[in-house]
Amino acid sequence: MSIDFIANDCQAAIEVKGKKHVGNEDLRALRELKVEQPQTGHRIVVSMETRSRLTDDGILILPYIDFIQGLWSKEWF
């Protein structure tokens, strides 16, 4: 399992994908992390997708622009 960024003692786990569509295979590491570390807060995938979406199990998939705006507004930290 490999997660690109883990912030503030699992307050947020962030995966970065340079693709226009994030599929189930891309979410595997974040799902495994939640099982191993149930205290994990936000699970976020930053991608080239054009719209934000939330998976059934709570993973937030964001266009990179939305992610940057969320960082500046301290939405996740």
Jmol script that loads the backbone (N, CA, C; Angstrom):
load data "model"
ATOM      1  N   MET A   1       0.850  -1.180   0.000  1.00  0.00           N
ATOM      2  CA  MET A   1       0.000   0.000   0.000  1.00  0.00           C
ATOM      3  C   MET A   1       0.891   1.237   0.000  1.00  0.00           C
ATOM      4  N   SER A   2       0.516   2.197  -0.815  1.00  0.00           N
ATOM      5  CA  SER A   2       1.279   3.432  -0.898  1.00  0.00           C
ATOM      6  C   SER A   2       0.326   4.616  -0.993  1.00  0.00           C
ATOM      7  N   ILE A   3       0.463   5.545  -0.065  1.00  0.00           N
ATOM      8  CA  ILE A   3      -0.327   6.773  -0.056  1.00  0.00           C
ATOM      9  C   ILE A   3       0.655   7.912  -0.305  1.00  0.00           C
ATOM     10  N   ASP A   4       0.289   8.854  -1.160  1.00  0.00           N
ATOM     11  CA  ASP A   4       1.212   9.937  -1.496  1.00  0.00           C
ATOM     12  C   ASP A   4       1.489  10.865  -0.314  1.00  0.00           C
ATOM     13  N   PHE A   5       0.441  11.264   0.411  1.00  0.00           N
ATOM     14  CA  PHE A   5       0.616  12.172   1.551  1.00  0.00           C
ATOM     15  C   PHE A   5      -0.311  11.766   2.689  1.00  0.00           C
ATOM     16  N   ILE A   6       0.230  11.779   3.894  1.00  0.00           N
ATOM     17  CA  ILE A   6      -0.586  11.613   5.095  1.00  0.00           C
ATOM     18  C   ILE A   6      -0.273  12.805   5.982  1.00  0.00           C
ATOM     19  N   ALA A   7      -1.312  13.540   6.350  1.00  0.00           N
ATOM     20  CA  ALA A   7      -1.113  14.793   7.085  1.00  0.00           C
ATOM     21  C   ALA A   7      -1.693  14.709   8.491  1.00  0.00           C
ATOM     22  N   ASN A   8      -0.993  15.341   9.411  1.00  0.00           N
ATOM     23  CA  ASN A   8      -1.478  15.527  10.786  1.00  0.00           C
ATOM     24  C   ASN A   8      -1.980  14.241  11.426  1.00  0.00           C
ATOM     25  N   ASP A   9      -1.122  13.237  11.480  1.00  0.00           N
ATOM     26  CA  ASP A   9      -1.462  11.981  12.153  1.00  0.00           C
ATOM     27  C   ASP A   9      -2.761  11.378  11.612  1.00  0.00           C
ATOM     28  N   CYS A  10      -2.840  11.266  10.309  1.00  0.00           N
ATOM     29  CA  CYS A  10      -3.981  10.675   9.586  1.00  0.00           C
ATOM     30  C   CYS A  10      -5.239  11.537   9.595  1.00  0.00           C
ATOM     31  N   GLN A  11      -5.096  12.829   9.833  1.00  0.00           N
ATOM     32  CA  GLN A  11      -6.251  13.718   9.695  1.00  0.00           C
ATOM     33  C   GLN A  11      -6.697  13.743   8.234  1.00  0.00           C
ATOM     34  N   ALA A  12      -5.735  13.593   7.320  1.00  0.00           N
ATOM     35  CA  ALA A  12      -6.048  13.525   5.894  1.00  0.00           C
ATOM     36  C   ALA A  12      -5.037  12.618   5.204  1.00  0.00           C
ATOM     37  N   ALA A  13      -5.545  11.801   4.283  1.00  0.00           N
ATOM     38  CA  ALA A  13      -4.704  10.957   3.434  1.00  0.00           C
ATOM     39  C   ALA A  13      -4.996  11.370   1.997  1.00  0.00           C
ATOM     40  N   ILE A  14      -3.941  11.646   1.242  1.00  0.00           N
ATOM     41  CA  ILE A  14      -4.109  12.231  -0.087  1.00  0.00           C
ATOM     42  C   ILE A  14      -3.357  11.407  -1.119  1.00  0.00           C
ATOM     43  N   GLU A  15      -4.067  11.036  -2.171  1.00  0.00           N
ATOM     44  CA  GLU A  15      -3.483  10.373  -3.327  1.00  0.00           C
ATOM     45  C   GLU A  15      -3.540  11.352  -4.490  1.00  0.00           C
ATOM     46  N   VAL A  16      -2.511  11.377  -5.311  1.00  0.00           N
ATOM     47  CA  VAL A  16      -2.477  12.239  -6.491  1.00  0.00           C
ATOM     48  C   VAL A  16      -2.435  11.347  -7.723  1.00  0.00           C
ATOM     49  N   LYS A  17      -3.383  11.564  -8.624  1.00  0.00           N
ATOM     50  CA  LYS A  17      -3.472  10.778  -9.859  1.00  0.00           C
ATOM     51  C   LYS A  17      -3.500  11.731 -11.046  1.00  0.00           C
ATOM     52  N   GLY A  18      -2.595  11.544 -11.979  1.00  0.00           N
ATOM     53  CA  GLY A  18      -2.533  12.393 -13.166  1.00  0.00           C
ATOM     54  C   GLY A  18      -3.401  11.851 -14.279  1.00  0.00           C
ATOM     55  N   LYS A  19      -4.672  11.646 -13.987  1.00  0.00           N
ATOM     56  CA  LYS A  19      -5.575  11.088 -14.989  1.00  0.00           C
ATOM     57  C   LYS A  19      -6.927  11.771 -14.929  1.00  0.00           C
ATOM     58  N   LYS A  20      -7.682  11.648 -16.017  1.00  0.00           N
ATOM     59  CA  LYS A  20      -8.979  12.319 -16.118  1.00  0.00           C
ATOM     60  C   LYS A  20     -10.122  11.517 -15.523  1.00  0.00           C
ATOM     61  N   HIS A  21      -9.904  10.236 -15.246  1.00  0.00           N
ATOM     62  CA  HIS A  21     -10.935   9.428 -14.590  1.00  0.00           C
ATOM     63  C   HIS A  21     -10.287   8.548 -13.530  1.00  0.00           C
ATOM     64  N   VAL A  22     -10.741   8.692 -12.314  1.00  0.00           N
ATOM     65  CA  VAL A  22     -10.259   7.891 -11.195  1.00  0.00           C
ATOM     66  C   VAL A  22     -11.214   6.713 -11.031  1.00  0.00           C
ATOM     67  N   GLY A  23     -10.667   5.502 -11.093  1.00  0.00           N
ATOM     68  CA  GLY A  23     -11.480   4.295 -10.970  1.00  0.00           C
ATOM     69  C   GLY A  23     -11.260   3.594  -9.643  1.00  0.00           C
ATOM     70  N   ASN A  24     -11.971   2.499  -9.450  1.00  0.00           N
ATOM     71  CA  ASN A  24     -11.889   1.741  -8.197  1.00  0.00           C
ATOM     72  C   ASN A  24     -10.472   1.289  -7.869  1.00  0.00           C
ATOM     73  N   GLU A  25      -9.718   0.884  -8.864  1.00  0.00           N
ATOM     74  CA  GLU A  25      -8.343   0.429  -8.623  1.00  0.00           C
ATOM     75  C   GLU A  25      -7.493   1.554  -8.021  1.00  0.00           C
ATOM     76  N   ASP A  26      -7.779   2.786  -8.406  1.00  0.00           N
ATOM     77  CA  ASP A  26      -7.031   3.938  -7.896  1.00  0.00           C
ATOM     78  C   ASP A  26      -7.348   4.237  -6.431  1.00  0.00           C
ATOM     79  N   LEU A  27      -8.434   3.685  -5.926  1.00  0.00           N
ATOM     80  CA  LEU A  27      -8.882   3.973  -4.562  1.00  0.00           C
ATOM     81  C   LEU A  27      -8.474   2.899  -3.558  1.00  0.00           C
ATOM     82  N   ARG A  28      -7.870   1.845  -4.045  1.00  0.00           N
ATOM     83  CA  ARG A  28      -7.568   0.691  -3.192  1.00  0.00           C
ATOM     84  C   ARG A  28      -6.714   1.053  -1.974  1.00  0.00           C
ATOM     85  N   ALA A  29      -5.658   1.811  -2.163  1.00  0.00           N
ATOM     86  CA  ALA A  29      -4.766   2.137  -1.040  1.00  0.00           C
ATOM     87  C   ALA A  29      -5.492   2.957   0.027  1.00  0.00           C
ATOM     88  N   LEU A  30      -6.333   3.892  -0.390  1.00  0.00           N
ATOM     89  CA  LEU A  30      -7.077   4.696   0.591  1.00  0.00           C
ATOM     90  C   LEU A  30      -8.090   3.841   1.344  1.00  0.00           C
ATOM     91  N   ARG A  31      -8.677   2.885   0.668  1.00  0.00           N
ATOM     92  CA  ARG A  31      -9.621   1.978   1.338  1.00  0.00           C
ATOM     93  C   ARG A  31      -8.895   1.076   2.327  1.00  0.00           C
ATOM     94  N   GLU A  32      -7.738   0.564   1.942  1.00  0.00           N
ATOM     95  CA  GLU A  32      -6.945  -0.276   2.843  1.00  0.00           C
ATOM     96  C   GLU A  32      -6.485   0.519   4.063  1.00  0.00           C
ATOM     97  N   LEU A  33      -6.107   1.761   3.845  1.00  0.00           N
ATOM     98  CA  LEU A  33      -5.663   2.602   4.959  1.00  0.00           C
ATOM     99  C   LEU A  33      -6.771   2.761   5.996  1.00  0.00           C
ATOM    100  N   LYS A  34      -7.999   2.967   5.553  1.00  0.00           N
ATOM    101  CA  LYS A  34      -9.124   3.152   6.478  1.00  0.00           C
ATOM    102  C   LYS A  34      -9.350   1.896   7.322  1.00  0.00           C
ATOM    103  N   VAL A  35      -9.109   0.728   6.738  1.00  0.00           N
ATOM    104  CA  VAL A  35      -9.246  -0.525   7.489  1.00  0.00           C
ATOM    105  C   VAL A  35      -8.131  -0.635   8.525  1.00  0.00           C
ATOM    106  N   GLU A  36      -6.908  -0.324   8.107  1.00  0.00           N
ATOM    107  CA  GLU A  36      -5.754  -0.441   9.002  1.00  0.00           C
ATOM    108  C   GLU A  36      -5.683   0.688  10.030  1.00  0.00           C
ATOM    109  N   GLN A  37      -6.149   1.864   9.655  1.00  0.00           N
ATOM    110  CA  GLN A  37      -6.109   3.043  10.529  1.00  0.00           C
ATOM    111  C   GLN A  37      -7.510   3.668  10.568  1.00  0.00           C
ATOM    112  N   PRO A  38      -8.431   3.109  11.336  1.00  0.00           N
ATOM    113  CA  PRO A  38      -9.815   3.599  11.332  1.00  0.00           C
ATOM    114  C   PRO A  38      -9.961   5.073  11.710  1.00  0.00           C
ATOM    115  N   GLN A  39      -8.972   5.625  12.386  1.00  0.00           N
ATOM    116  CA  GLN A  39      -9.043   7.033  12.781  1.00  0.00           C
ATOM    117  C   GLN A  39      -8.757   7.980  11.619  1.00  0.00           C
ATOM    118  N   THR A  40      -8.418   7.433  10.448  1.00  0.00           N
ATOM    119  CA  THR A  40      -8.128   8.277   9.288  1.00  0.00           C
ATOM    120  C   THR A  40      -9.304   9.199   9.007  1.00  0.00           C
ATOM    121  N   GLY A  41      -8.995  10.469   8.855  1.00  0.00           N
ATOM    122  CA  GLY A  41     -10.037  11.463   8.588  1.00  0.00           C
ATOM    123  C   GLY A  41     -10.370  11.518   7.111  1.00  0.00           C
ATOM    124  N   HIS A  42     -10.107  12.636   6.501  1.00  0.00           N
ATOM    125  CA  HIS A  42     -10.418  12.834   5.088  1.00  0.00           C
ATOM    126  C   HIS A  42      -9.548  11.938   4.215  1.00  0.00           C
ATOM    127  N   ARG A  43     -10.179  11.298   3.249  1.00  0.00           N
ATOM    128  CA  ARG A  43      -9.447  10.554   2.224  1.00  0.00           C
ATOM    129  C   ARG A  43      -9.742  11.257   0.908  1.00  0.00           C
ATOM    130  N   ILE A  44      -8.680  11.736   0.274  1.00  0.00           N
ATOM    131  CA  ILE A  44      -8.830  12.615  -0.882  1.00  0.00           C
ATOM    132  C   ILE A  44      -7.977  12.109  -2.040  1.00  0.00           C
ATOM    133  N   VAL A  45      -8.562  12.140  -3.239  1.00  0.00           N
ATOM    134  CA  VAL A  45      -7.807  11.874  -4.460  1.00  0.00           C
ATOM    135  C   VAL A  45      -7.811  13.167  -5.272  1.00  0.00           C
ATOM    136  N   VAL A  46      -6.630  13.649  -5.594  1.00  0.00           N
ATOM    137  CA  VAL A  46      -6.469  14.839  -6.423  1.00  0.00           C
ATOM    138  C   VAL A  46      -6.189  14.344  -7.837  1.00  0.00           C
ATOM    139  N   SER A  47      -6.956  14.858  -8.803  1.00  0.00           N
ATOM    140  CA  SER A  47      -6.831  14.317 -10.154  1.00  0.00           C
ATOM    141  C   SER A  47      -7.099  15.387 -11.210  1.00  0.00           C
ATOM    142  N   MET A  48      -7.151  14.933 -12.441  1.00  0.00           N
ATOM    143  CA  MET A  48      -7.464  15.798 -13.576  1.00  0.00           C
ATOM    144  C   MET A  48      -8.957  15.741 -13.918  1.00  0.00           C
ATOM    145  N   GLU A  49      -9.757  15.112 -13.060  1.00  0.00           N
ATOM    146  CA  GLU A  49     -11.197  15.064 -13.314  1.00  0.00           C
ATOM    147  C   GLU A  49     -11.750  16.484 -13.329  1.00  0.00           C
ATOM    148  N   THR A  50     -12.882  16.665 -13.979  1.00  0.00           N
ATOM    149  CA  THR A  50     -13.437  18.013 -14.125  1.00  0.00           C
ATOM    150  C   THR A  50     -14.449  18.363 -13.042  1.00  0.00           C
ATOM    151  N   ARG A  51     -14.957  17.352 -12.326  1.00  0.00           N
ATOM    152  CA  ARG A  51     -15.948  17.606 -11.272  1.00  0.00           C
ATOM    153  C   ARG A  51     -15.565  16.879  -9.994  1.00  0.00           C
ATOM    154  N   SER A  52     -15.923  17.474  -8.878  1.00  0.00           N
ATOM    155  CA  SER A  52     -15.728  16.818  -7.584  1.00  0.00           C
ATOM    156  C   SER A  52     -16.791  15.743  -7.424  1.00  0.00           C
ATOM    157  N   ARG A  53     -16.420  14.672  -6.747  1.00  0.00           N
ATOM    158  CA  ARG A  53     -17.409  13.640  -6.429  1.00  0.00           C
ATOM    159  C   ARG A  53     -16.992  12.907  -5.167  1.00  0.00           C
ATOM    160  N   LEU A  54     -17.958  12.279  -4.544  1.00  0.00           N
ATOM    161  CA  LEU A  54     -17.745  11.548  -3.301  1.00  0.00           C
ATOM    162  C   LEU A  54     -18.163  10.103  -3.528  1.00  0.00           C
ATOM    163  N   THR A  55     -17.281   9.159  -3.194  1.00  0.00           N
ATOM    164  CA  THR A  55     -17.626   7.747  -3.354  1.00  0.00           C
ATOM    165  C   THR A  55     -18.575   7.322  -2.233  1.00  0.00           C
ATOM    166  N   ASP A  56     -19.183   6.170  -2.404  1.00  0.00           N
ATOM    167  CA  ASP A  56     -20.115   5.653  -1.395  1.00  0.00           C
ATOM    168  C   ASP A  56     -19.458   5.454  -0.035  1.00  0.00           C
ATOM    169  N   ASP A  57     -18.149   5.192  -0.037  1.00  0.00           N
ATOM    170  CA  ASP A  57     -17.457   4.979   1.237  1.00  0.00           C
ATOM    171  C   ASP A  57     -16.677   6.209   1.704  1.00  0.00           C
ATOM    172  N   GLY A  58     -16.999   7.374   1.148  1.00  0.00           N
ATOM    173  CA  GLY A  58     -16.484   8.620   1.700  1.00  0.00           C
ATOM    174  C   GLY A  58     -15.171   9.148   1.162  1.00  0.00           C
ATOM    175  N   ILE A  59     -14.697   8.633   0.041  1.00  0.00           N
ATOM    176  CA  ILE A  59     -13.468   9.166  -0.556  1.00  0.00           C
ATOM    177  C   ILE A  59     -13.845  10.329  -1.465  1.00  0.00           C
ATOM    178  N   LEU A  60     -13.199  11.456  -1.241  1.00  0.00           N
ATOM    179  CA  LEU A  60     -13.468  12.658  -2.014  1.00  0.00           C
ATOM    180  C   LEU A  60     -12.506  12.717  -3.196  1.00  0.00           C
ATOM    181  N   ILE A  61     -13.058  12.755  -4.403  1.00  0.00           N
ATOM    182  CA  ILE A  61     -12.258  12.854  -5.624  1.00  0.00           C
ATOM    183  C   ILE A  61     -12.407  14.283  -6.132  1.00  0.00           C
ATOM    184  N   LEU A  62     -11.278  14.967  -6.239  1.00  0.00           N
ATOM    185  CA  LEU A  62     -11.298  16.394  -6.556  1.00  0.00           C
ATOM    186  C   LEU A  62     -10.457  16.733  -7.777  1.00  0.00           C
ATOM    187  N   PRO A  63     -10.933  17.682  -8.586  1.00  0.00           N
ATOM    188  CA  PRO A  63     -10.037  18.280  -9.575  1.00  0.00           C
ATOM    189  C   PRO A  63      -8.927  19.022  -8.820  1.00  0.00           C
ATOM    190  N   TYR A  64      -7.757  19.081  -9.396  1.00  0.00           N
ATOM    191  CA  TYR A  64      -6.629  19.687  -8.678  1.00  0.00           C
ATOM    192  C   TYR A  64      -6.904  21.135  -8.282  1.00  0.00           C
ATOM    193  N   ILE A  65      -7.647  21.873  -9.087  1.00  0.00           N
ATOM    194  CA  ILE A  65      -7.960  23.272  -8.756  1.00  0.00           C
ATOM    195  C   ILE A  65      -8.798  23.345  -7.478  1.00  0.00           C
ATOM    196  N   ASP A  66      -9.797  22.478  -7.358  1.00  0.00           N
ATOM    197  CA  ASP A  66     -10.628  22.457  -6.149  1.00  0.00           C
ATOM    198  C   ASP A  66      -9.799  22.085  -4.925  1.00  0.00           C
ATOM    199  N   PHE A  67      -8.860  21.167  -5.114  1.00  0.00           N
ATOM    200  CA  PHE A  67      -7.995  20.780  -4.002  1.00  0.00           C
ATOM    201  C   PHE A  67      -7.146  21.960  -3.536  1.00  0.00           C
ATOM    202  N   ILE A  68      -6.558  22.670  -4.473  1.00  0.00           N
ATOM    203  CA  ILE A  68      -5.723  23.827  -4.119  1.00  0.00           C
ATOM    204  C   ILE A  68      -6.547  24.878  -3.382  1.00  0.00           C
ATOM    205  N   GLN A  69      -7.756  25.132  -3.863  1.00  0.00           N
ATOM    206  CA  GLN A  69      -8.622  26.103  -3.186  1.00  0.00           C
ATOM    207  C   GLN A  69      -8.952  25.634  -1.768  1.00  0.00           C
ATOM    208  N   GLY A  70      -9.196  24.339  -1.598  1.00  0.00           N
ATOM    209  CA  GLY A  70      -9.469  23.794  -0.271  1.00  0.00           C
ATOM    210  C   GLY A  70      -8.279  23.907   0.663  1.00  0.00           C
ATOM    211  N   LEU A  71      -7.082  23.730   0.115  1.00  0.00           N
ATOM    212  CA  LEU A  71      -5.879  23.892   0.940  1.00  0.00           C
ATOM    213  C   LEU A  71      -5.759  25.324   1.454  1.00  0.00           C
ATOM    214  N   TRP A  72      -5.946  26.280   0.561  1.00  0.00           N
ATOM    215  CA  TRP A  72      -5.807  27.682   0.956  1.00  0.00           C
ATOM    216  C   TRP A  72      -6.870  28.096   1.960  1.00  0.00           C
ATOM    217  N   SER A  73      -8.044  27.502   1.868  1.00  0.00           N
ATOM    218  CA  SER A  73      -9.114  27.861   2.807  1.00  0.00           C
ATOM    219  C   SER A  73      -9.073  27.001   4.075  1.00  0.00           C
ATOM    220  N   LYS A  74      -8.062  26.128   4.161  1.00  0.00           N
ATOM    221  CA  LYS A  74      -7.872  25.241   5.324  1.00  0.00           C
ATOM    222  C   LYS A  74      -9.085  24.348   5.569  1.00  0.00           C
ATOM    223  N   GLU A  75      -9.666  23.873   4.488  1.00  0.00           N
ATOM    224  CA  GLU A  75     -10.865  23.046   4.559  1.00  0.00           C
ATOM    225  C   GLU A  75     -10.613  21.680   5.199  1.00  0.00           C
ATOM    226  N   TRP A  76      -9.426  21.128   5.014  1.00  0.00           N
ATOM    227  CA  TRP A  76      -9.156  19.774   5.501  1.00  0.00           C
ATOM    228  C   TRP A  76      -8.167  19.717   6.649  1.00  0.00           C
ATOM    229  N   PHE A  77      -7.523  20.817   6.977  1.00  0.00           N
ATOM    230  CA  PHE A  77      -6.512  20.794   8.046  1.00  0.00           C
ATOM    231  C   PHE A  77      -6.776  21.896   9.036  1.00  0.00           C
TER     232      PHE A  77
END
end "model"
wireframe off; spacefill off
backbone 0.3
color backbone group
